[in-house]
Amino acid sequence: MSKNKFRFSWQAFEANSAQEWKEKAKKAEDSGFSAFHLADHYLGPGPALEAAAHPVQNIAAVPAIMSAASATNSIKVGCRVFCTSYRPAGVLAKEAMTIDFLTEGRLELGLGAGWVASEYEALGIAFDPPGKRIKRLEETISIVKSHMKGDNLDFTGEEVKATGYQSLPAAVKGKVPLMIGGGAPRILGIAGREADIVSINYNNSAGHLAGSRETDTANETQKKIQWVKDGAGNRFEELELEIGAYLTVVTDKQTETAQSFSEMLGMSEEEILSFPHALIGSVDYICEELEKRRELYGISYISFPDNAAESAIPIVEKLSGK
């Protein structure tokens, strides 16, 4: 399996003030996180968000990324991941490369096909069948890669179009690290073929986060990585595998905490402790567990959600660069 060095992302969702937001980004940089990410979501509290069973994100990704960049000097910034249904492909590529230009090459670009059914409905965007959304992602990747090089665009696909103009600005360093995320066979195959970073995510084909996570267990994660391998072929060893540690709790009460999650997700305590999206225990335990999982899965890039990132700082400090 891959022996990439550990990297860590702080995935932020909320800010109570502009100053707090900038301080959060600076704390991520000073603590050894390699990236500061948002998600690409728009819903405030209400029925649509309740249907999604998703955390609130009270700020929009693109301006928030630039605000975070203005408060930092070296940390990568970006979105985990931009939904390719929410903007025309040429607009998304232009915005992304402009972020890269204005941050002098600090963009880490994440792309996904979109999955929150109630968000599409709330925003008046057609929630197309999975195949159509994934095709849109695939074609958007082509346009983004051309845009990185400053090509003259001449792309007309089944779902997206960008033609008749030069793509400016180009990537500052010639290329932007491309993350593609998902949890189903076709999208992970595309990620293996096209990405630099593959985000091993929940299988969100239900269109919401409610219910059990039986499609995301340790055994299912092995299947997901095989789908990536199938898409990547000989380039698999060049890839960096990333995962969201959504259920991270740094605690000395591991058993009690695991039991509370097991009731919520319908898993045994043992299944919770081996759940690839969960890290529950002391700092030393979690560090050892991450090293075991790197050996098992090849996953070396861990994203901590806002509500756990600060408590994970000792983990980041201990493992960064290992």
Protein Blocks (a to p, Z undefined) as FASTA:
>chain_A
ZZbdcddddddfbdfbfklmmmmmmmmmmnopabdcddddfbdcdjklmmnopacdfbdf
klmmmmmmmmpmkbccddddddfklpcfklmmmmmmmmmmmnnopaccdddebjalmlmm
mnopacddfklmmmmmmmmmmmmmmmmnopacddddfkbccehiacddddfklpacdddd
djbfklmmmmmmmmmbdcddddfknopaedcdkllcfklmmmmmmmmmmmnmmmlmmpcc
ddddfbgcddfblmlmmmmmmmmnopafklmmmmmkbccddfklmmmmmmmmmmmnopab
dcddfklmmmmmmmmmmmgoZZ
